[in-house]
Amino acid sequence: MTNYKEHLKEITTFIFDYDGVLTDGQVLLLNEGDALRTANVKDGYAMQLAVKNSYNIAVISGGQSQSMVNRFKPLGVIDVFIEVDNKLKVFNQYLKEKNIKPEQVLFMGDDIPDYEIMLEVGLPTCPADACTEIKAVSKYISNFDGGKGCVRDVIEQVLKLQGNWMNHVAFSW
């Protein structure tokens, strides 16, 4: 297997699962039926920096909550797909609409619904606490668990390699 770092220079697009990647996978259920999740601010900083540096970022999730969409608006992430039954179909449609080649995509997933996309992208990645099947098809396994900085980890590596981490955009919050 090739070194995953060889793929970093080709990445123009980040696509993430939500629960278990951008969150720790735990959901607090309220009596009213709402579900509360926590998110990592460092992941958010890296995402908004990637957007400002003209990378594509999308979130594809089977989860259903308007709070998921609301989380990403301030970060500039507008391609958020929730309540997705067939992630691969949404993934393929997104690539076609944006004219993106699969080898330009870093995808991070953590569980079985992400498996098919993992097989299609240039750089399949996962958090440290992903399930065994996802780890087996990942070219990179973050040292960080889902919701604990794994998204920051992969974005930072790509932006650093491509010279977009500590640039003028990083300081324009």
C-alpha positions as CSV (number, residue, x, y, z in Angstrom):
1,M,0.0,0.0,0.0
2,T,1.3,3.5,-0.8
3,N,1.9,6.1,1.8
4,Y,-1.2,8.1,2.4
5,K,0.8,11.3,2.4
6,E,1.4,10.9,-1.3
7,H,-2.4,11.4,-1.8
8,L,-2.6,14.6,0.3
9,K,-1.3,16.8,-2.6
10,E,-4.2,15.8,-4.8
11,I,-7.0,16.7,-2.3
12,T,-9.3,19.5,-3.3
13,T,-12.4,18.2,-1.5
14,F,-13.2,17.0,2.0
15,I,-16.3,15.0,2.7
16,F,-17.3,13.9,6.2
17,D,-19.9,11.7,7.9
18,Y,-21.4,13.5,10.8
19,D,-22.2,11.2,13.8
20,G,-19.0,9.5,14.9
21,V,-16.7,11.8,12.9
22,L,-17.7,15.4,13.5
23,T,-19.3,14.3,16.8
24,D,-18.3,11.6,19.3
25,G,-21.3,9.5,18.2
26,Q,-23.2,10.1,21.4
27,V,-26.7,11.5,21.2
28,L,-28.6,13.0,24.1
29,L,-32.3,12.5,23.6
30,L,-34.6,15.1,25.1
31,N,-38.3,14.4,26.0
32,E,-39.4,16.6,23.1
33,G,-37.6,14.2,20.7
34,D,-34.7,16.6,19.9
35,A,-31.3,15.1,19.8
36,L,-28.3,17.0,21.2
37,R,-24.8,16.4,19.9
38,T,-21.4,18.0,20.7
39,A,-18.9,19.2,18.2
40,N,-15.2,20.1,18.5
41,V,-14.3,23.8,17.9
42,K,-10.9,22.9,16.5
43,D,-12.6,20.8,13.8
44,G,-14.8,23.8,13.1
45,Y,-11.8,26.1,12.8
46,A,-10.1,23.8,10.3
47,M,-13.3,23.5,8.3
48,Q,-13.8,27.2,7.9
49,L,-10.1,27.7,7.1
50,A,-10.4,25.1,4.3
51,V,-13.5,26.8,2.9
52,K,-11.7,30.2,3.0
53,N,-8.8,28.5,1.1
54,S,-11.3,27.4,-1.6
55,Y,-11.5,23.7,-0.8
56,N,-14.9,22.0,-1.2
57,I,-16.3,20.6,2.0
58,A,-19.5,18.5,2.3
59,V,-21.2,16.6,5.0
60,I,-23.2,13.5,4.2
61,S,-25.2,12.0,7.0
62,G,-28.1,9.6,7.7
63,G,-28.9,11.7,10.7
64,Q,-31.7,14.1,10.9
65,S,-31.6,17.4,12.7
66,Q,-31.7,21.0,11.6
67,S,-29.0,21.7,14.2
68,M,-26.6,19.8,12.0
69,V,-27.2,22.2,9.1
70,N,-27.1,25.2,11.4
71,R,-23.7,24.1,12.8
72,F,-22.0,24.5,9.4
73,K,-23.5,27.8,8.1
74,P,-21.2,30.1,10.2
75,L,-18.2,28.0,9.0
76,G,-19.1,28.5,5.3
77,V,-20.0,24.9,4.8
78,I,-23.1,24.9,2.7
79,D,-23.1,21.4,1.2
80,V,-24.8,19.5,4.0
81,F,-26.8,16.5,3.2
82,I,-28.9,15.0,6.0
83,E,-31.4,12.1,6.2
84,V,-29.5,10.3,3.5
85,D,-30.5,6.7,2.8
86,N,-27.9,6.1,0.1
87,K,-24.7,7.9,0.8
88,L,-23.0,6.6,-2.3
89,K,-25.7,8.1,-4.6
90,V,-25.4,11.5,-2.9
91,F,-21.6,11.3,-3.1
92,N,-21.7,10.5,-6.8
93,Q,-24.2,13.3,-7.5
94,Y,-22.1,15.8,-5.6
95,L,-19.0,14.9,-7.5
96,K,-20.8,15.2,-10.8
97,E,-22.4,18.6,-9.9
98,K,-19.0,20.0,-8.7
99,N,-16.9,18.4,-11.5
100,I,-14.7,16.7,-8.9
101,K,-12.7,13.5,-9.6
102,P,-12.9,10.8,-6.8
103,E,-9.1,10.9,-6.5
104,Q,-9.4,14.5,-5.3
105,V,-11.5,13.6,-2.4
106,L,-10.6,12.8,1.2
107,F,-13.5,11.1,2.9
108,M,-13.7,10.4,6.6
109,G,-16.2,7.9,7.8
110,D,-16.5,5.7,10.9
111,D,-19.1,3.0,10.4
112,I,-20.7,0.6,7.9
113,P,-22.9,3.2,6.0
114,D,-19.7,4.9,4.9
115,Y,-18.1,1.8,3.5
116,E,-19.1,2.1,-0.1
117,I,-17.9,5.7,-0.4
118,M,-14.6,4.7,1.3
119,L,-13.9,2.3,-1.7
120,E,-14.5,5.1,-4.2
121,V,-12.4,8.0,-3.0
122,G,-8.7,8.9,-3.4
123,L,-8.1,9.1,0.3
124,P,-10.4,7.1,2.6
125,T,-9.7,8.1,6.3
126,C,-11.3,7.4,9.6
127,P,-11.2,8.4,13.3
128,A,-9.2,6.2,15.8
129,D,-12.5,4.7,17.1
130,A,-14.0,3.7,13.8
131,C,-15.3,0.2,13.4
132,T,-13.0,-2.6,12.2
133,E,-14.4,-2.7,8.6
134,I,-13.8,1.0,8.1
135,K,-10.3,0.8,9.5
136,A,-9.6,-2.0,7.1
137,V,-10.3,0.1,4.0
138,S,-8.8,3.4,5.3
139,K,-5.5,4.6,4.0
140,Y,-5.1,6.8,7.1
141,I,-6.5,6.3,10.6
142,S,-6.3,9.4,12.7
143,N,-4.9,9.3,16.2
144,F,-8.0,11.2,17.3
145,D,-11.5,9.8,18.0
146,G,-14.6,11.0,16.3
147,G,-15.6,14.5,17.6
148,K,-12.2,14.8,19.3
149,G,-10.2,16.5,16.6
150,C,-9.9,13.9,13.8
151,V,-11.4,16.3,11.2
152,R,-8.9,19.0,12.2
153,D,-6.1,16.3,11.9
154,V,-6.8,15.5,8.3
155,I,-7.6,19.0,7.1
156,E,-4.5,20.4,8.8
157,Q,-2.3,17.8,7.1
158,V,-3.6,18.6,3.7
159,L,-3.5,22.4,4.1
160,K,0.1,22.2,5.6
161,L,1.3,20.1,2.7
162,Q,-0.3,22.4,0.1
163,G,1.0,25.6,1.8
164,N,-2.4,26.8,3.0
165,W,-2.2,26.3,6.8
166,M,-0.4,29.3,8.3
167,N,-1.1,31.7,5.4
168,H,-2.7,35.1,5.4
169,V,-6.2,33.5,5.3
170,A,-5.5,31.8,8.7
171,F,-5.4,35.1,10.4
172,S,-8.5,36.7,8.9
173,W,-11.1,35.5,11.4
